[in-house]
Amino acid sequence: AVKGSNWTLRQSFGCAQTNPTRPSVVFPEPVRPGTWVGWVLHAKWAPDTNGLIQVWRDGRLVLERGGPNV
């Protein structure tokens, strides 16, 4: 997602009936209108510590986070 002038990754996990957890990460490099960006996302969906999210931007790993993500 785009929030203000920055790219943002938002997660949501947990039970919808009991207030799920919704962390977000704001990437420091701003959005540049008119410029292509190549994103690659890997996700190992898991409700526990076995989960994993990896995000690459233009071939560079910009985020790696373990933990729940379903």
DSSP file (Angstrom, degrees, kcal/mol; ACC not computed):
  #  RESIDUE AA STRUCTURE BP1 BP2  ACC     N-H-->O    O-->H-N    N-H-->O    O-->H-N    TCO  KAPPA ALPHA  PHI   PSI    X-CA   Y-CA   Z-CA
    1    1 A A              0   0    0      0, 0.0     7,-3.2     0, 0.0     2,-0.5   0.000 360.0 360.0 360.0 163.1    0.0    0.0    0.0
    2    2 A V  E     -A    7   0A   0      5,-0.2     2,-0.5    24,-0.0     5,-0.2  -0.960 360.0-177.0-111.3 128.7    1.0    3.7   -0.3
    3    3 A K  E >   -A    6   0A   0      3,-2.9     3,-2.0    -2,-0.5     2,-0.5  -0.971  65.8 -41.2-127.0 115.9    0.6    5.8    2.8
    4    4 A G  T 3  S-     0   0    0     -2,-0.5    -2,-0.0     1,-0.2     0, 0.0  -0.568 124.3 -28.7  65.8-118.5    1.5    9.4    2.4
    5    5 A S  T 3  S+     0   0    0     -2,-0.5    26,-2.8     2,-0.1     2,-0.3   0.154 123.2  82.4-114.4  18.1    4.6    9.4    0.2
    6    6 A N  E <  S-AB   3  30A   0     -3,-2.0    -3,-2.9    24,-0.3     2,-0.2  -0.899  78.3-111.8-125.7 153.3    5.9    6.0    1.3
    7    7 A W  E     -A    2   0A   0     22,-0.7    20,-2.5    -2,-0.3     2,-0.4  -0.574  37.3-166.1 -74.2 142.4    5.3    2.3    0.6
    8    8 A T  E     - B   0  26A   0     -7,-3.2     2,-0.5    18,-0.2    18,-0.2  -0.998  16.0-152.8-136.4 136.2    3.7    0.4    3.4
    9    9 A L  E     - B   0  25A   0     16,-2.6    16,-2.5    -2,-0.4     2,-0.4  -0.945  18.1-166.4-106.2 125.8    3.3   -3.3    4.1
   10   10 A R  E     - B   0  24A   0     -2,-0.5     2,-0.3    14,-0.2    14,-0.2  -0.930   3.4-169.9-115.0 136.9    0.3   -4.1    6.3
   11   11 A Q        -     0   0    0     12,-2.7     2,-0.3    -2,-0.4    58,-0.1  -0.800   6.0-169.3-116.4 161.5   -0.3   -7.5    7.9
   12   12 A S        +     0   0    0     -2,-0.3     2,-0.3    10,-0.2    10,-0.2  -0.912  17.6 154.1-150.7 125.5   -3.3   -8.9    9.7
   13   13 A F  B     +C   21   0B   0      8,-2.4     8,-2.7    -2,-0.3     2,-0.2  -0.988  31.1  54.7-150.3 158.4   -3.3  -12.1   11.8
   14   14 A G  S    S-     0   0    0     -2,-0.3     2,-0.4     6,-0.2     5,-0.1  -0.613  93.2 -33.0 110.6-175.3   -5.3  -13.6   14.6
   15   15 A C    >   -     0   0    0     -2,-0.2     3,-1.1     3,-0.2    -2,-0.1  -0.667  44.0-146.0 -85.4 127.6   -8.9  -14.2   15.1
   16   16 A A  G >  S+     0   0    0     -2,-0.4     3,-0.7     1,-0.3    -1,-0.1   0.798  99.9  55.2 -62.2 -28.6  -11.3  -11.7   13.5
   17   17 A Q  G 3  S+     0   0    0      1,-0.2    -1,-0.3     2,-0.1    -2,-0.0   0.669 109.6  46.1 -79.1 -16.7  -13.7  -12.1   16.4
   18   18 A T  G <  S-     0   0    0     -3,-1.1    -1,-0.2     0, 0.0    -3,-0.2  -0.181 125.0 -83.8-122.5  41.5  -11.1  -11.3   19.1
   19   19 A N    <   -     0   0    0     -3,-0.7    -3,-0.2    -5,-0.1    -4,-0.1   0.984  51.8-133.8  63.6  81.3   -9.4   -8.2   17.7
   20   20 A P        -     0   0    0      0, 0.0     2,-0.4     0, 0.0    -6,-0.2  -0.157  19.5-105.0 -64.7 159.4   -6.6   -9.4   15.3
   21   21 A T  B     -C   13   0B   0     -8,-2.7    -8,-2.4     1,-0.0    -2,-0.0  -0.702  35.1-175.8 -84.0 135.2   -3.1   -8.0   15.3
   22   22 A R        +     0   0    0     -2,-0.4   -10,-0.2   -10,-0.2     2,-0.1  -0.592   7.7 172.7-136.2  73.1   -2.4   -5.6   12.4
   23   23 A P        -     0   0    0      0, 0.0   -12,-2.7     0, 0.0     2,-0.3  -0.388  11.0-162.9 -76.0 160.3    1.3   -4.5   12.3
   24   24 A S  E     -B   10   0A   0    -14,-0.2     2,-0.4    -2,-0.1   -14,-0.2  -0.980  11.6-148.8-141.4 156.1    2.6   -2.4    9.5
   25   25 A V  E     -B    9   0A   0    -16,-2.5   -16,-2.6    -2,-0.3     2,-0.6  -0.993   7.9-154.5-124.0 128.5    6.0   -1.5    8.1
   26   26 A V  E     -B    8   0A   0     -2,-0.4   -18,-0.2   -18,-0.2   -24,-0.0  -0.923  17.8-138.1-103.0 120.2    6.7    1.9    6.4
   27   27 A F  E     -     0   0A   0    -20,-2.5   -20,-0.3    -2,-0.6    36,-0.0  -0.598   9.0-136.2 -79.4 137.3    9.6    1.6    4.0
   28   28 A P  E    S+     0   0A   0      0, 0.0    -1,-0.1     0, 0.0    -2,-0.0   0.796  81.0  85.7 -68.7 -29.7   12.0    4.6    4.2
   29   29 A E  E    S-     0   0A   0      1,-0.1   -22,-0.7   -23,-0.0    -2,-0.1  -0.602  82.4-126.8 -76.0 125.2   12.4    5.2    0.4
   30   30 A P  E     -B    6   0A   0      0, 0.0   -24,-0.3     0, 0.0     2,-0.2  -0.199  23.4 -94.4 -72.0 160.6    9.6    7.3   -0.9
   31   31 A V        -     0   0    0    -26,-2.8   -29,-0.0     1,-0.0     0, 0.0  -0.512  33.3-153.5 -67.3 137.2    7.2    6.5   -3.8
   32   32 A R    >   -     0   0    0      3,-0.2     3,-1.9    -2,-0.2    -1,-0.0  -0.888  17.0-133.2-117.2  98.8    8.4    8.1   -7.0
   33   33 A P  T 3  S+     0   0    0      0, 0.0     3,-0.1     0, 0.0     0, 0.0  -0.181  89.5  21.2 -52.5 137.4    5.4    8.7   -9.3
   34   34 A G  T 3  S+     0   0    0      1,-0.2     2,-0.5     0, 0.0     0, 0.0   0.435  99.2 111.9  85.0   0.1    6.0    7.5  -12.8
   35   35 A T    <   -     0   0    0     -3,-1.9    -1,-0.2     2,-0.0    -3,-0.2  -0.917  66.1-127.0-110.9 130.0    8.8    5.1  -11.8
   36   36 A W        -     0   0    0     -2,-0.5     2,-0.4    -3,-0.1     0, 0.0  -0.468  22.3-164.2 -71.9 143.6    8.4    1.4  -12.1
   37   37 A V        -     0   0    0     -2,-0.1     2,-0.7     2,-0.0    20,-0.0  -0.999  10.8-144.8-129.7 130.3    9.2   -0.7   -9.0
   38   38 A G        -     0   0    0     -2,-0.4    20,-3.6     2,-0.0     2,-0.4  -0.859  20.9-173.1 -97.8 116.9    9.8   -4.5   -9.0
   39   39 A W  E     -D   57   0C   0     -2,-0.7     2,-0.4    18,-0.2    18,-0.2  -0.889  10.4-175.5-109.8 138.8    8.4   -6.2   -5.9
   40   40 A V  E     -D   56   0C   0     16,-1.9    16,-2.9    -2,-0.4     2,-0.4  -0.996   8.0-171.9-129.0 127.1    8.8   -9.9   -4.9
   41   41 A L  E     -D   55   0C   0     -2,-0.4     2,-0.4    14,-0.2    14,-0.2  -0.976   6.5-170.4-122.1 130.9    7.1  -11.2   -1.9
   42   42 A H  E     -D   54   0C   0     12,-2.7    12,-2.5    -2,-0.4     2,-0.4  -0.965  10.4-177.4-114.5 136.1    7.6  -14.6   -0.3
   43   43 A A  E     -D   53   0C   0     -2,-0.4     2,-0.7    10,-0.2    10,-0.2  -0.994  21.8-165.9-137.3 131.0    5.2  -15.8    2.4
   44   44 A K  E     -D   52   0C   0      8,-2.9     8,-1.5    -2,-0.4     2,-0.3  -0.924  30.4-142.3-109.1 101.4    5.2  -18.9    4.5
   45   45 A W        +     0   0    0     -2,-0.7    25,-0.1     6,-0.2    -2,-0.0  -0.465  38.5 144.2 -71.7 127.6    1.7  -18.7    6.0
   46   46 A A        -     0   0    0     -2,-0.3    23,-2.2    21,-0.2    24,-0.3  -0.956  50.0-138.6-161.1 144.0    1.5  -19.9    9.6
   47   47 A P  S    S+     0   0    0      0, 0.0     2,-0.2     0, 0.0    -2,-0.1   0.424  89.7  41.1 -84.3   2.4   -0.4  -19.0   12.7
   48   48 A D  S >  S-     0   0    0     19,-0.2     3,-1.5    21,-0.0    19,-0.1  -0.457 115.0 -59.0-131.2-159.4    2.7  -19.4   14.9
   49   49 A T  T 3  S+     0   0    0      1,-0.3    18,-0.4    18,-0.2    -3,-0.0   0.531 116.3  77.8 -69.7  -5.5    6.4  -18.7   14.9
   50   50 A N  T 3  S+     0   0    0     16,-0.1    -1,-0.3     2,-0.0     2,-0.0   0.553  72.3 106.0 -80.1  -6.9    6.9  -20.8   11.8
   51   51 A G    <   -     0   0    0     -3,-1.5    16,-2.1    -5,-0.1     2,-0.3  -0.298  48.3-174.3 -72.0 158.1    5.6  -18.0    9.5
   52   52 A L  E     -DE  44  66C   0     -8,-1.5    -8,-2.9    14,-0.3     2,-0.4  -0.976  14.7-170.4-154.4 137.8    7.9  -15.9    7.3
   53   53 A I  E     -DE  43  65C   0     12,-2.5    12,-2.8    -2,-0.3     2,-0.4  -0.999   8.1-178.7-128.4 130.4    7.5  -12.9    5.1
   54   54 A Q  E     -DE  42  64C   0    -12,-2.5   -12,-2.7    -2,-0.4     2,-0.4  -0.993   4.8-169.4-126.4 136.3   10.3  -11.7    2.8
   55   55 A V  E     -DE  41  63C   0      8,-2.6     7,-3.0    -2,-0.4     8,-1.4  -0.991   2.8-170.0-130.8 127.5   10.1   -8.7    0.6
   56   56 A W  E     -DE  40  61C   0    -16,-2.9   -16,-1.9    -2,-0.4     2,-0.5  -0.929   4.7-162.7-112.6 140.6   12.4   -7.6   -2.2
   57   57 A R  E >  S-DE  39  60C   0      3,-2.7     3,-1.5    -2,-0.4   -18,-0.2  -0.983  78.4 -18.8-122.8 119.4   12.3   -4.2   -3.9
   58   58 A D  T 3  S-     0   0    0    -20,-3.6    -1,-0.1    -2,-0.5   -19,-0.1   0.882 130.9 -48.4  50.4  44.0   14.2   -4.0   -7.2
   59   59 A G  T 3  S+     0   0    0    -21,-0.4     2,-0.5     1,-0.2    -1,-0.3   0.468 116.5 109.8  82.8   2.8   16.2   -7.1   -6.4
   60   60 A R  E <  S-E   57   0C   0     -3,-1.5    -3,-2.7     0, 0.0     2,-0.4  -0.947  72.5-120.3-116.7 129.3   17.2   -6.0   -2.9
   61   61 A L  E     +E   56   0C   0     -2,-0.5    -5,-0.3    -5,-0.2     3,-0.1  -0.523  38.0 167.4 -66.8 119.6   15.9   -7.7    0.3
   62   62 A V  E     +     0   0C   0     -7,-3.0     2,-0.3    -2,-0.4    -6,-0.2   0.520  61.3  22.7-112.7 -10.7   14.1   -4.9    2.2
   63   63 A L  E     +E   55   0C   0     -8,-1.4    -8,-2.6   -36,-0.0     2,-0.4  -0.941  48.5 172.9-158.5 135.2   12.2   -6.9    4.8
   64   64 A E  E     +E   54   0C   0     -2,-0.3     2,-0.4   -10,-0.2   -10,-0.2  -0.940  17.1 170.3-140.4 120.2   12.4  -10.3    6.5
   65   65 A R  E     -E   53   0C   0    -12,-2.8   -12,-2.5    -2,-0.4     2,-0.2  -0.993  15.5-158.9-137.6 127.3   10.1  -11.0    9.3
   66   66 A G  E     +E   52   0C   0     -2,-0.4   -14,-0.3   -14,-0.2   -16,-0.1  -0.669  47.4  62.3 -99.4 159.2    9.3  -14.3   11.1
   67   67 A G  S    S-     0   0    0    -16,-2.1   -19,-0.2   -18,-0.4   -21,-0.2  -0.672  88.1 -13.7 122.5-175.5    6.2  -15.1   13.1
   68   68 A P        +     0   0    0      0, 0.0   -19,-0.1     0, 0.0   -23,-0.1  -0.251  53.1 157.9 -62.7 143.6    2.5  -15.4   12.6
   69   69 A N              0   0    0    -23,-2.2   -56,-0.1   -21,-0.1   -57,-0.1   0.032 360.0 360.0-158.9  38.5    1.0  -14.0    9.4
   70   70 A V              0   0    0    -24,-0.3   -57,-0.2   -25,-0.1   -25,-0.1   0.381 360.0 360.0-119.2 360.0   -2.3  -15.6    8.6
